[in-house]
Amino acid sequence: MSNQQFIFTEWVRIQFRDYMAVIGSTLWRLGVHPDMVTVAGFVVVAVAAFVIAQGQYQLGGIILLLGLPLDAVDGAVARAMGRTGKFGGILDSTLDRYADALIFGGLSYHFAIQNEFGYMLLCLAALTGGFAVSYVRARAGEAGLSVKVGLLDRFARVIIILTVLLLPLLMPLGLWVLAVGTNFTALQRMWYVYRNTEY
């Protein structure tokens, strides 16, 4: 894929950049540290995952939806403070992986106690694919290559999981899309790395 590929996530970020800059500056002036926002967002996801594990999909989806802006606010606060260190980004990425594990772990637990092992396996496949997508990007970054291409980046995965939680009738379709799409995206990124590095 070309470096010029249209990436929806980047388009959304550009559209809200000015608003997030105002929010970030305001919170920084109030003494809010970006790492506090990152941890707060993770706590919201943990609560949502617990609710989801009880089979309350829609309530869990609403909690996730309410906490979603925090995923962007921490970066806005970091930019407002002029942060140049690497720890914030590493913390954010690490907690994102734990957040994914909690959400799909909650779903897997619920499906397991309901003896719906097929859905449980789809959740595990989606989680594995999501981890692979992030891992390829991280390792490519170590090699000096920025890899954001692919069908299901994290923003797309979040939108899908929110949709199936809020509209449970779409759960089977959504899980199949995530299970297949995340692993396909990992392969897309591997192919991109292969095409753009020496071997």
KOLKOL-381215 format. One record per residue: y, z, x of N, C-alpha, C, O in turn; residue number from 1. Coordinates in pm, whole numbers, plus 50000, padded with zeros to 5 digits. Example, Ala and Ser with C-alpha at 12.3 -4.5 7.8 and 13.67 -1.06 7.14 Angstrom:
BEGIN
R | npy | npz | npx | capy | capz | capx | cpy | cpz | cpx | opy | opz | opx | i
R | 49431 | 50780 | 51319 | 49550 | 50780 | 51230 | 49670 | 50780 | 51320 | 49668 | 50846 | 51424 | 1
R | 49775 | 50708 | 51285 | 49894 | 50714 | 51367 | 50003 | 50787 | 51290 | 50114 | 50804 | 51341 | 2
***
This chain:
BEGIN
R | npy | npz | npx | capy | capz | capx | cpy | cpz | cpx | opy | opz | opx | i
R | 49880 | 50000 | 50083 | 50000 | 50000 | 50000 | 50125 | 50000 | 50086 | 50124 | 50049 | 50199 | 1
R | 50230 | 49947 | 50034 | 50355 | 49935 | 50110 | 50430 | 50066 | 50115 | 50419 | 50149 | 50024 | 2
R | 50508 | 50084 | 50223 | 50596 | 50200 | 50232 | 50700 | 50199 | 50122 | 50759 | 50302 | 50091 | 3
R | 50723 | 50082 | 50062 | 50825 | 50068 | 49959 | 50770 | 50097 | 49819 | 50840 | 50079 | 49719 | 4
R | 50644 | 50141 | 49812 | 50585 | 50167 | 49682 | 50672 | 50265 | 49603 | 50721 | 50364 | 49657 | 5
R | 50689 | 50235 | 49476 | 50766 | 50323 | 49388 | 50689 | 50452 | 49365 | 50574 | 50448 | 49322 | 6
R | 50749 | 50563 | 49393 | 50684 | 50693 | 49375 | 50760 | 50770 | 49269 | 50876 | 50807 | 49288 | 7
R | 50693 | 50794 | 49157 | 50758 | 50856 | 49042 | 50812 | 50995 | 49076 | 50919 | 51033 | 49030 | 8
R | 50737 | 51069 | 49156 | 50780 | 51204 | 49193 | 50916 | 51201 | 49261 | 51003 | 51284 | 49231 | 9
R | 50935 | 51107 | 49351 | 51062 | 51097 | 49422 | 51175 | 51059 | 49326 | 51287 | 51107 | 49340 | 10
R | 51145 | 50973 | 49230 | 51245 | 50933 | 49132 | 51291 | 51053 | 49051 | 51411 | 51071 | 49028 | 11
R | 51196 | 51137 | 49006 | 51231 | 51257 | 48930 | 51316 | 51350 | 49014 | 51414 | 51407 | 48966 | 12
R | 51278 | 51366 | 49140 | 51353 | 51457 | 49229 | 51497 | 51409 | 49245 | 51590 | 51491 | 49246 | 13
R | 51517 | 51280 | 49257 | 51652 | 51225 | 49272 | 51735 | 51249 | 49146 | 51853 | 51282 | 49154 | 14
R | 51672 | 51231 | 49028 | 51744 | 51247 | 48902 | 51798 | 51389 | 48884 | 51905 | 51408 | 48826 | 15
R | 51724 | 51488 | 48933 | 51762 | 51627 | 48912 | 51823 | 51692 | 49037 | 51846 | 51813 | 49039 | 16
R | 51848 | 51612 | 49139 | 51894 | 51667 | 49267 | 52023 | 51746 | 49253 | 52034 | 51856 | 49307 | 17
R | 52121 | 51691 | 49182 | 52251 | 51759 | 49171 | 52239 | 51889 | 49093 | 52300 | 51989 | 49130 | 18
R | 52160 | 51888 | 48986 | 52142 | 52011 | 48907 | 52073 | 52119 | 48991 | 52112 | 52236 | 48988 | 19
R | 51970 | 52078 | 49066 | 51898 | 52174 | 49147 | 51986 | 52229 | 49259 | 51971 | 52345 | 49298 | 20
R | 52078 | 52147 | 49310 | 52168 | 52194 | 49414 | 52258 | 52305 | 49363 | 52284 | 52403 | 49433 | 21
R | 52305 | 52290 | 49239 | 52389 | 52394 | 49177 | 52310 | 52522 | 49157 | 52357 | 52632 | 49188 | 22
R | 52188 | 52508 | 49105 | 52103 | 52626 | 49081 | 52070 | 52695 | 49213 | 52076 | 52817 | 49223 | 23
R | 52036 | 52615 | 49313 | 52002 | 52672 | 49443 | 52119 | 52748 | 49505 | 52101 | 52858 | 49557 | 24
R | 52236 | 52690 | 49499 | 52355 | 52756 | 49555 | 52386 | 52886 | 49482 | 52421 | 52986 | 49543 | 25
R | 52373 | 52882 | 49349 | 52402 | 53001 | 49269 | 52306 | 53114 | 49302 | 52349 | 53228 | 49321 | 26
R | 52177 | 53084 | 49308 | 52077 | 53187 | 49337 | 52094 | 53242 | 49478 | 52076 | 53361 | 49501 | 27
R | 52129 | 53155 | 49574 | 52148 | 53202 | 49711 | 52267 | 53296 | 49719 | 52262 | 53397 | 49789 | 28
R | 52374 | 53264 | 49647 | 52491 | 53353 | 49645 | 52456 | 53488 | 49581 | 52517 | 53590 | 49613 | 29
R | 52359 | 53486 | 49490 | 52317 | 53611 | 49425 | 52217 | 53690 | 49510 | 52172 | 53797 | 49470 | 30
R | 52184 | 53637 | 49625 | 52095 | 53708 | 49716 | 51947 | 53679 | 49698 | 51863 | 53753 | 49748 | 31
R | 51915 | 53574 | 49627 | 51775 | 53538 | 49604 | 51723 | 53455 | 49722 | 51782 | 53353 | 49758 | 32
R | 51615 | 53500 | 49781 | 51555 | 53428 | 49894 | 51454 | 53326 | 49840 | 51384 | 53354 | 49743 | 33
R | 51447 | 53207 | 49903 | 51354 | 53104 | 49852 | 51209 | 53148 | 49847 | 51134 | 53107 | 49758 | 34
R | 51167 | 53232 | 49943 | 51028 | 53278 | 49942 | 50999 | 53366 | 49820 | 50887 | 53368 | 49769 | 35
R | 51102 | 53438 | 49772 | 51086 | 53517 | 49651 | 51056 | 53426 | 49532 | 50973 | 53458 | 49448 | 36
R | 51126 | 53313 | 49527 | 51104 | 53217 | 49417 | 50964 | 53158 | 49426 | 50897 | 53143 | 49324 | 37
R | 50921 | 53124 | 49547 | 50788 | 53067 | 49567 | 50680 | 53163 | 49519 | 50588 | 53123 | 49448 | 38
R | 50691 | 53289 | 49558 | 50592 | 53389 | 49519 | 50596 | 53413 | 49368 | 50492 | 53428 | 49304 | 39
R | 50718 | 53416 | 49312 | 50731 | 53435 | 49167 | 50661 | 53323 | 49091 | 50595 | 53347 | 48991 | 40
R | 50677 | 53200 | 49139 | 50611 | 53086 | 49076 | 50460 | 53100 | 49082 | 50390 | 53065 | 48987 | 41
R | 50409 | 53149 | 49194 | 50265 | 53169 | 49208 | 50213 | 53276 | 49112 | 50105 | 53262 | 49054 | 42
R | 50291 | 53381 | 49096 | 50252 | 53488 | 49003 | 50242 | 53433 | 48860 | 50151 | 53469 | 48785 | 43
R | 50337 | 53348 | 48822 | 50333 | 53286 | 48689 | 50204 | 53205 | 48672 | 50139 | 53212 | 48567 | 44
R | 50167 | 53129 | 48775 | 50044 | 53050 | 48768 | 49922 | 53140 | 48756 | 49829 | 53110 | 48681 | 45
R | 49922 | 53252 | 48829 | 49809 | 53345 | 48822 | 49793 | 53401 | 48681 | 49681 | 53413 | 48631 | 46
R | 49904 | 53435 | 48618 | 49900 | 53485 | 48480 | 49845 | 53377 | 48387 | 49760 | 53403 | 48302 | 47
R | 49896 | 53255 | 48405 | 49850 | 53144 | 48322 | 49700 | 53119 | 48341 | 49629 | 53094 | 48244 | 48
R | 49653 | 53126 | 48465 | 49511 | 53104 | 48493 | 49425 | 53208 | 48424 | 49318 | 53176 | 48373 | 49
R | 49470 | 53332 | 48424 | 49395 | 53440 | 48356 | 49385 | 53410 | 48206 | 49280 | 53427 | 48145 | 50
R | 49495 | 53368 | 48149 | 49498 | 53334 | 48006 | 49406 | 53216 | 47977 | 49333 | 53217 | 47878 | 51
R | 49410 | 53116 | 48063 | 49326 | 52998 | 48046 | 49178 | 53036 | 48053 | 49096 | 52984 | 47977 | 52
R | 49144 | 53128 | 48143 | 49006 | 53172 | 48157 | 48953 | 53237 | 48030 | 48832 | 53240 | 48007 | 53
R | 49045 | 53288 | 47948 | 49005 | 53347 | 47820 | 48991 | 53242 | 47710 | 48959 | 53274 | 47596 | 54
R | 49016 | 53116 | 47745 | 49005 | 53008 | 47649 | 49131 | 52981 | 47570 | 49130 | 52901 | 47477 | 55
R | 49241 | 53047 | 47606 | 49368 | 53028 | 47535 | 49446 | 52918 | 47608 | 49544 | 52945 | 47677 | 56
R | 49401 | 52794 | 47589 | 49458 | 52681 | 47662 | 49607 | 52663 | 47638 | 49685 | 52650 | 47732 | 57
R | 49645 | 52663 | 47512 | 49785 | 52632 | 47479 | 49881 | 52738 | 47529 | 49988 | 52706 | 47580 | 58
R | 49844 | 52865 | 47516 | 49928 | 52972 | 47569 | 49938 | 52960 | 47721 | 50046 | 52976 | 47778 | 59
R | 49826 | 52933 | 47785 | 49829 | 52913 | 47930 | 49917 | 52796 | 47970 | 49989 | 52803 | 48068 | 60
R | 49909 | 52688 | 47891 | 49993 | 52572 | 47919 | 50141 | 52602 | 47904 | 50223 | 52556 | 47982 | 61
R | 50175 | 52681 | 47802 | 50315 | 52718 | 47781 | 50367 | 52802 | 47898 | 50479 | 52783 | 47944 | 62
R | 50283 | 52896 | 47944 | 50324 | 52979 | 48058 | 50345 | 52893 | 48182 | 50443 | 52911 | 48254 | 63
R | 50253 | 52799 | 48206 | 50270 | 52708 | 48320 | 50397 | 52625 | 48306 | 50470 | 52605 | 48403 | 64
R | 50423 | 52577 | 48185 | 50540 | 52494 | 48161 | 50668 | 52572 | 48187 | 50763 | 52519 | 48244 | 65
R | 50671 | 52698 | 48146 | 50790 | 52781 | 48168 | 50811 | 52811 | 48316 | 50924 | 52827 | 48361 | 66
R | 50701 | 52818 | 48391 | 50713 | 52848 | 48534 | 50730 | 52727 | 48622 | 50759 | 52740 | 48741 | 67
R | 50713 | 52607 | 48564 | 50718 | 52483 | 48642 | 50849 | 52464 | 48720 | 50844 | 52422 | 48836 | 68
R | 50966 | 52495 | 48662 | 51091 | 52473 | 48738 | 51098 | 52552 | 48869 | 51168 | 52511 | 48961 | 69
R | 51026 | 52664 | 48877 | 51030 | 52744 | 48999 | 50977 | 52666 | 49119 | 51013 | 52695 | 49233 | 70
R | 50892 | 52568 | 49093 | 50834 | 52489 | 49201 | 50940 | 52404 | 49271 | 50922 | 52365 | 49387 | 71
R | 51049 | 52377 | 49201 | 51158 | 52300 | 49261 | 51274 | 52390 | 49306 | 51348 | 52356 | 49398 | 72
R | 51288 | 52503 | 49240 | 51401 | 52592 | 49268 | 51392 | 52650 | 49409 | 51495 | 52664 | 49475 | 73
R | 51272 | 52682 | 49455 | 51262 | 52742 | 49589 | 51317 | 52648 | 49696 | 51384 | 52692 | 49790 | 74
R | 51288 | 52518 | 49682 | 51341 | 52422 | 49778 | 51492 | 52411 | 49769 | 51559 | 52394 | 49870 | 75
R | 51545 | 52420 | 49647 | 51691 | 52412 | 49628 | 51760 | 52531 | 49692 | 51866 | 52515 | 49753 | 76
R | 51702 | 52648 | 49679 | 51761 | 52768 | 49742 | 51753 | 52756 | 49894 | 51846 | 52793 | 49965 | 77
R | 51640 | 52705 | 49944 | 51624 | 52688 | 50089 | 51730 | 52593 | 50144 | 51786 | 52617 | 50251 | 78
R | 51757 | 52485 | 50072 | 51861 | 52390 | 50118 | 51999 | 52455 | 50112 | 52083 | 52431 | 50198 | 79
R | 52023 | 52537 | 50009 | 52152 | 52604 | 49996 | 52178 | 52700 | 50112 | 52292 | 52714 | 50158 | 80
R | 52073 | 52764 | 50160 | 52089 | 52859 | 50270 | 52085 | 52790 | 50406 | 52107 | 52853 | 50509 | 81
R | 52056 | 52659 | 50406 | 52049 | 52585 | 50531 | 51928 | 52622 | 50613 | 51933 | 52622 | 50736 | 82
R | 51819 | 52653 | 50546 | 51698 | 52697 | 50615 | 51639 | 52584 | 50698 | 51624 | 52472 | 50650 | 83
R | 51607 | 52613 | 50823 | 51552 | 52511 | 50913 | 51411 | 52546 | 50960 | 51343 | 52461 | 51018 | 84
R | 51365 | 52669 | 50936 | 51231 | 52710 | 50979 | 51123 | 52642 | 50897 | 51149 | 52587 | 50791 | 85
R | 51002 | 52646 | 50948 | 50888 | 52579 | 50884 | 50809 | 52671 | 50790 | 50728 | 52623 | 50711 | 86
R | 50833 | 52802 | 50798 | 50747 | 52894 | 50723 | 50753 | 52871 | 50572 | 50650 | 52875 | 50504 | 87
R | 50874 | 52847 | 50519 | 50889 | 52830 | 50375 | 50804 | 52716 | 50321 | 50739 | 52731 | 50218 | 88
R | 50804 | 52603 | 50392 | 50725 | 52489 | 50348 | 50576 | 52517 | 50355 | 50500 | 52476 | 50267 | 89
R | 50534 | 52587 | 50460 | 50393 | 52621 | 50474 | 50350 | 52719 | 50366 | 50242 | 52705 | 50308 | 90
R | 50434 | 52818 | 50338 | 50404 | 52914 | 50231 | 50392 | 52842 | 50097 | 50298 | 52868 | 50021 | 91
R | 50485 | 52754 | 50069 | 50485 | 52681 | 49943 | 50359 | 52596 | 49928 | 50295 | 52598 | 49823 | 92
R | 50324 | 52522 | 50033 | 50205 | 52437 | 50028 | 50078 | 52519 | 50013 | 49987 | 52483 | 49939 | 93
R | 50071 | 52631 | 50085 | 49953 | 52716 | 50077 | 49935 | 52775 | 49938 | 49825 | 52773 | 49883 | 94
R | 50043 | 52826 | 49881 | 50034 | 52884 | 49747 | 50007 | 52778 | 49641 | 49947 | 52807 | 49538 | 95
R | 50052 | 52653 | 49667 | 50018 | 52543 | 49575 | 49867 | 52523 | 49570 | 49811 | 52500 | 49463 | 96
R | 49801 | 52533 | 49687 | 49655 | 52516 | 49690 | 49587 | 52632 | 49616 | 49492 | 52610 | 49541 | 97
R | 49636 | 52753 | 49638 | 49580 | 52867 | 49566 | 49605 | 52854 | 49415 | 49520 | 52891 | 49334 | 98
R | 49722 | 52802 | 49380 | 49754 | 52783 | 49238 | 49657 | 52685 | 49174 | 49607 | 52709 | 49063 | 99
R | 49629 | 52575 | 49243 | 49531 | 52478 | 49191 | 49395 | 52544 | 49173 | 49328 | 52524 | 49071 | 100
R | 49356 | 52623 | 49272 | 49226 | 52690 | 49265 | 49220 | 52787 | 49147 | 49117 | 52796 | 49081 | 101
R | 49329 | 52857 | 49122 | 49331 | 52952 | 49010 | 49320 | 52881 | 48876 | 49244 | 52923 | 48789 | 102
R | 49394 | 52773 | 48860 | 49393 | 52700 | 48732 | 49254 | 52642 | 48704 | 49198 | 52663 | 48597 | 103
R | 49200 | 52568 | 48801 | 49069 | 52507 | 48780 | 48957 | 52611 | 48784 | 48852 | 52593 | 48722 | 104
R | 48982 | 52719 | 48858 | 48886 | 52829 | 48856 | 48881 | 52895 | 48719 | 48774 | 52929 | 48669 | 105
R | 48999 | 52914 | 48658 | 49004 | 52970 | 48524 | 48934 | 52882 | 48423 | 48858 | 52931 | 48338 | 106
R | 48959 | 52752 | 48431 | 48892 | 52658 | 48342 | 48741 | 52658 | 48366 | 48663 | 52659 | 48271 | 107
R | 48700 | 52657 | 48493 | 48557 | 52655 | 48526 | 48487 | 52780 | 48473 | 48377 | 52773 | 48419 | 108
R | 48553 | 52894 | 48489 | 48496 | 53019 | 48438 | 48475 | 53012 | 48287 | 48369 | 53049 | 48236 | 109
R | 48577 | 52964 | 48217 | 48566 | 52956 | 48071 | 48453 | 52861 | 48030 | 48375 | 52892 | 47940 | 110
R | 48446 | 52745 | 48095 | 48340 | 52650 | 48060 | 48202 | 52705 | 48094 | 48105 | 52680 | 48022 | 111
R | 48193 | 52781 | 48204 | 48064 | 52838 | 48244 | 48013 | 52938 | 48139 | 47895 | 52935 | 48102 | 112
R | 48100 | 53027 | 48092 | 48054 | 53127 | 47994 | 48031 | 53065 | 47857 | 47967 | 53126 | 47771 | 113
R | 48082 | 52943 | 47838 | 48056 | 52870 | 47713 | 47937 | 52773 | 47728 | 47906 | 52696 | 47638 | 114
R | 47871 | 52781 | 47844 | 47757 | 52692 | 47875 | 47795 | 52544 | 47871 | 47712 | 52458 | 47840 | 115
R | 47920 | 52515 | 47902 | 47966 | 52377 | 47909 | 47974 | 52337 | 48056 | 48083 | 52320 | 48112 | 116
R | 47857 | 52324 | 48117 | 47850 | 52306 | 48262 | 47899 | 52167 | 48305 | 47943 | 52150 | 48419 | 117
R | 47891 | 52070 | 48217 | 47945 | 51938 | 48250 | 48094 | 51943 | 48274 | 48145 | 51885 | 48371 | 118
R | 48166 | 52013 | 48185 | 48311 | 52028 | 48203 | 48342 | 52111 | 48327 | 48439 | 52085 | 48398 | 119
R | 48258 | 52212 | 48352 | 48279 | 52294 | 48470 | 48270 | 52209 | 48596 | 48351 | 52224 | 48688 | 120
R | 48171 | 52119 | 48602 | 48156 | 52033 | 48718 | 48273 | 51936 | 48732 | 48315 | 51905 | 48844 | 121
R | 48326 | 51889 | 48620 | 48445 | 51803 | 48626 | 48563 | 51878 | 48686 | 48640 | 51823 | 48765 | 122
R | 48578 | 52005 | 48648 | 48686 | 52088 | 48704 | 48670 | 52102 | 48855 | 48767 | 52091 | 48929 | 123
R | 48548 | 52126 | 48899 | 48523 | 52142 | 49042 | 48548 | 52011 | 49117 | 48599 | 52011 | 49229 | 124
R | 48511 | 51898 | 49054 | 48537 | 51768 | 49116 | 48687 | 51741 | 49126 | 48734 | 51689 | 49227 | 125
R | 48761 | 51778 | 49021 | 48907 | 51759 | 49022 | 48972 | 51848 | 49128 | 49065 | 51805 | 49196 | 126
R | 48923 | 51971 | 49140 | 48978 | 52063 | 49240 | 48950 | 52011 | 49381 | 49038 | 52013 | 49467 | 127
R | 48828 | 51966 | 49404 | 48792 | 51911 | 49535 | 48878 | 51790 | 49569 | 48928 | 51777 | 49681 | 128
R | 48894 | 51700 | 49472 | 48977 | 51582 | 49494 | 49122 | 51617 | 49524 | 49185 | 51557 | 49610 | 129
R | 49174 | 51716 | 49450 | 49312 | 51759 | 49473 | 49331 | 51815 | 49613 | 49431 | 51786 | 49679 | 130
R | 49234 | 51895 | 49658 | 49241 | 51948 | 49794 | 49234 | 51835 | 49897 | 49305 | 51838 | 49998 | 131
R | 49149 | 51736 | 49871 | 49135 | 51624 | 49965 | 49264 | 51543 | 49974 | 49304 | 51500 | 50083 | 132
R | 49330 | 51523 | 49860 | 49459 | 51451 | 49859 | 49560 | 51521 | 49949 | 49627 | 51456 | 50030 | 133
R | 49571 | 51652 | 49935 | 49666 | 51728 | 50015 | 49626 | 51734 | 50162 | 49710 | 51730 | 50251 | 134
R | 49495 | 51743 | 50186 | 49446 | 51753 | 50323 | 49474 | 51625 | 50402 | 49517 | 51630 | 50517 | 135
R | 49449 | 51511 | 50338 | 49475 | 51384 | 50406 | 49623 | 51374 | 50442 | 49658 | 51333 | 50553 | 136
R | 49710 | 51412 | 50349 | 49854 | 51406 | 50377 | 49891 | 51497 | 50493 | 49970 | 51460 | 50580 | 137
R | 49833 | 51619 | 50494 | 49866 | 51714 | 50600 | 49819 | 51664 | 50736 | 49894 | 51671 | 50834 | 138
R | 49696 | 51615 | 50743 | 49645 | 51567 | 50872 | 49718 | 51441 | 50918 | 49742 | 51423 | 51037 | 139
R | 49754 | 51355 | 50823 | 49832 | 51236 | 50858 | 49969 | 51277 | 50911 | 50021 | 51215 | 51004 | 140
R | 50027 | 51381 | 50852 | 50155 | 51430 | 50898 | 50149 | 51479 | 51042 | 50244 | 51460 | 51118 | 141
R | 50038 | 51541 | 51079 | 50021 | 51586 | 51218 | 50019 | 51467 | 51313 | 50056 | 51478 | 51430 | 142
R | 49975 | 51352 | 51260 | 49972 | 51231 | 51342 | 50102 | 51152 | 51334 | 50112 | 51041 | 51387 | 143
R | 50203 | 51209 | 51266 | 50333 | 51145 | 51258 | 50345 | 51042 | 51148 | 50435 | 50958 | 51151 | 144
R | 50255 | 51047 | 51050 | 50256 | 50949 | 50942 | 50278 | 51019 | 50808 | 50202 | 51108 | 50771 | 145
R | 50383 | 50980 | 50736 | 50412 | 51037 | 50605 | 50334 | 50961 | 50499 | 50352 | 50840 | 50481 | 146
R | 50246 | 51031 | 50428 | 50159 | 50967 | 50329 | 50185 | 51028 | 50192 | 50146 | 51142 | 50165 | 147
R | 50252 | 50951 | 50106 | 50279 | 50997 | 49970 | 50225 | 50899 | 49866 | 50249 | 50915 | 49746 | 148
R | 50154 | 50798 | 49912 | 50103 | 50695 | 49820 | 49985 | 50751 | 49741 | 49931 | 50857 | 49774 | 149
R | 49947 | 50679 | 49638 | 49828 | 50716 | 49564 | 49853 | 50734 | 49415 | 49966 | 50757 | 49371 | 150
R | 49747 | 50722 | 49340 | 49755 | 50725 | 49194 | 49798 | 50861 | 49140 | 49887 | 50868 | 49056 | 151
R | 49735 | 50967 | 49188 | 49762 | 51101 | 49133 | 49813 | 51195 | 49242 | 49734 | 51264 | 49306 | 152
R | 49945 | 51196 | 49262 | 50001 | 51297 | 49351 | 50006 | 51428 | 49274 | 49962 | 51434 | 49159 | 153
R | 50058 | 51534 | 49335 | 50051 | 51665 | 49271 | 50131 | 51668 | 49141 | 50089 | 51732 | 49044 | 154
R | 50245 | 51601 | 49137 | 50326 | 51600 | 49016 | 50249 | 51539 | 48899 | 50251 | 51591 | 48788 | 155
R | 50181 | 51427 | 48926 | 50102 | 51363 | 48821 | 49989 | 51453 | 48776 | 49958 | 51459 | 48657 | 156
R | 49926 | 51524 | 48869 | 49816 | 51614 | 48833 | 49866 | 51729 | 48746 | 49799 | 51770 | 48651 | 157
R | 49984 | 51780 | 48778 | 50042 | 51888 | 48697 | 50070 | 51840 | 48555 | 50041 | 51910 | 48459 | 158
R | 50126 | 51720 | 48542 | 50155 | 51664 | 48410 | 50028 | 51650 | 48328 | 50026 | 51682 | 48209 | 159
R | 49921 | 51602 | 48390 | 49795 | 51583 | 48319 | 49736 | 51717 | 48275 | 49693 | 51730 | 48160 | 160
R | 49735 | 51815 | 48364 | 49675 | 51944 | 48329 | 49756 | 52012 | 48220 | 49699 | 52077 | 48132 | 161
R | 49889 | 51999 | 48225 | 49973 | 52055 | 48118 | 49942 | 51986 | 47985 | 49935 | 52052 | 47881 | 162
R | 49925 | 51856 | 47988 | 49898 | 51780 | 47866 | 49767 | 51824 | 47801 | 49762 | 51845 | 47680 | 163
R | 49661 | 51839 | 47882 | 49532 | 51875 | 47823 | 49528 | 52020 | 47777 | 49453 | 52055 | 47685 | 164
R | 49610 | 52104 | 47839 | 49616 | 52243 | 47794 | 49691 | 52254 | 47662 | 49650 | 52328 | 47573 | 165
R | 49801 | 52182 | 47651 | 49881 | 52188 | 47529 | 49818 | 52108 | 47416 | 49840 | 52138 | 47298 | 166
R | 49739 | 52007 | 47451 | 49668 | 51925 | 47351 | 49519 | 51927 | 47384 | 49467 | 51831 | 47440 | 167
R | 49450 | 52036 | 47351 | 49311 | 52056 | 47394 | 49215 | 51944 | 47353 | 49111 | 51927 | 47418 | 168
R | 49247 | 51868 | 47248 | 49160 | 51757 | 47209 | 49147 | 51653 | 47320 | 49050 | 51578 | 47325 | 169
R | 49247 | 51651 | 47409 | 49245 | 51556 | 47521 | 49174 | 51611 | 47644 | 49167 | 51544 | 47747 | 170
R | 49122 | 51733 | 47634 | 49060 | 51798 | 47750 | 48950 | 51714 | 47815 | 48953 | 51695 | 47936 | 171
R | 48852 | 51662 | 47738 | 48746 | 51582 | 47804 | 48801 | 51462 | 47881 | 48763 | 51437 | 47995 | 172
R | 48891 | 51388 | 47816 | 48950 | 51271 | 47882 | 49029 | 51312 | 48004 | 49018 | 51250 | 48110 | 173
R | 49110 | 51415 | 47989 | 49193 | 51460 | 48100 | 49112 | 51505 | 48219 | 49148 | 51477 | 48334 | 174
R | 49003 | 51576 | 48194 | 48919 | 51623 | 48305 | 48853 | 51506 | 48378 | 48841 | 51507 | 48501 | 175
R | 48810 | 51405 | 48302 | 48753 | 51287 | 48366 | 48858 | 51214 | 48451 | 48829 | 51171 | 48562 | 176
R | 48979 | 51202 | 48396 | 49087 | 51136 | 48471 | 49116 | 51212 | 48600 | 49133 | 51150 | 48706 | 177
R | 49121 | 51344 | 48593 | 49149 | 51424 | 48711 | 49035 | 51419 | 48811 | 49057 | 51406 | 48931 | 178
R | 48912 | 51429 | 48761 | 48796 | 51429 | 48851 | 48784 | 51298 | 48927 | 48760 | 51297 | 49048 | 179
R | 48802 | 51186 | 48857 | 48790 | 51055 | 48921 | 48920 | 51020 | 48995 | 48916 | 50972 | 49108 | 180
R | 49033 | 51045 | 48930 | 49162 | 51003 | 48986 | 49200 | 51073 | 49114 | 49255 | 51010 | 49204 | 181
R | 49172 | 51203 | 49125 | 49209 | 51275 | 49246 | 49129 | 51226 | 49366 | 49183 | 51207 | 49474 | 182
R | 48999 | 51206 | 49345 | 48916 | 51159 | 49456 | 48949 | 51014 | 49493 | 48944 | 50977 | 49611 | 183
R | 48983 | 50934 | 49393 | 49027 | 50797 | 49422 | 49157 | 50798 | 49502 | 49174 | 50718 | 49594 | 184
R | 49248 | 50890 | 49467 | 49375 | 50902 | 49538 | 49352 | 50943 | 49683 | 49419 | 50892 | 49773 | 185
R | 49258 | 51033 | 49706 | 49225 | 51073 | 49844 | 49178 | 50952 | 49924 | 49214 | 50935 | 50040 | 186
R | 49096 | 50868 | 49861 | 49049 | 50746 | 49928 | 49163 | 50648 | 49951 | 49169 | 50582 | 50055 | 187
R | 49255 | 50639 | 49854 | 49372 | 50553 | 49872 | 49452 | 50596 | 49995 | 49494 | 50513 | 50075 | 188
R | 49471 | 50727 | 50008 | 49549 | 50778 | 50121 | 49476 | 50757 | 50253 | 49537 | 50725 | 50354 | 189
R | 49343 | 50774 | 50250 | 49266 | 50746 | 50371 | 49280 | 50599 | 50412 | 49294 | 50569 | 50530 | 190
R | 49275 | 50510 | 50314 | 49289 | 50368 | 50343 | 49428 | 50338 | 50399 | 49442 | 50257 | 50491 | 191
R | 49530 | 50404 | 50344 | 49667 | 50385 | 50392 | 49678 | 50430 | 50538 | 49739 | 50362 | 50620 | 192
R | 49617 | 50545 | 50569 | 49619 | 50593 | 50706 | 49546 | 50495 | 50798 | 49593 | 50465 | 50908 | 193
R | 49432 | 50447 | 50753 | 49355 | 50351 | 50831 | 49437 | 50224 | 50861 | 49432 | 50170 | 50972 | 194
R | 49511 | 50178 | 50761 | 49589 | 50055 | 50778 | 49713 | 50075 | 50864 | 49767 | 49978 | 50917 | 195
R | 49757 | 50198 | 50878 | 49886 | 50222 | 50945 | 49874 | 50304 | 51073 | 49974 | 50354 | 51124 | 196
R | 49754 | 50317 | 51124 | 49737 | 50385 | 51252 | 49650 | 50300 | 51342 | 49575 | 50214 | 51296 | 197
R | 49662 | 50324 | 51471 | 49578 | 50253 | 51567 | 49440 | 50313 | 51566 | 49423 | 50434 | 51547 | 198
R | 49341 | 50229 | 51587 | 49202 | 50277 | 51589 | 49122 | 50198 | 51691 | 49002 | 50223 | 51709 | 199
***
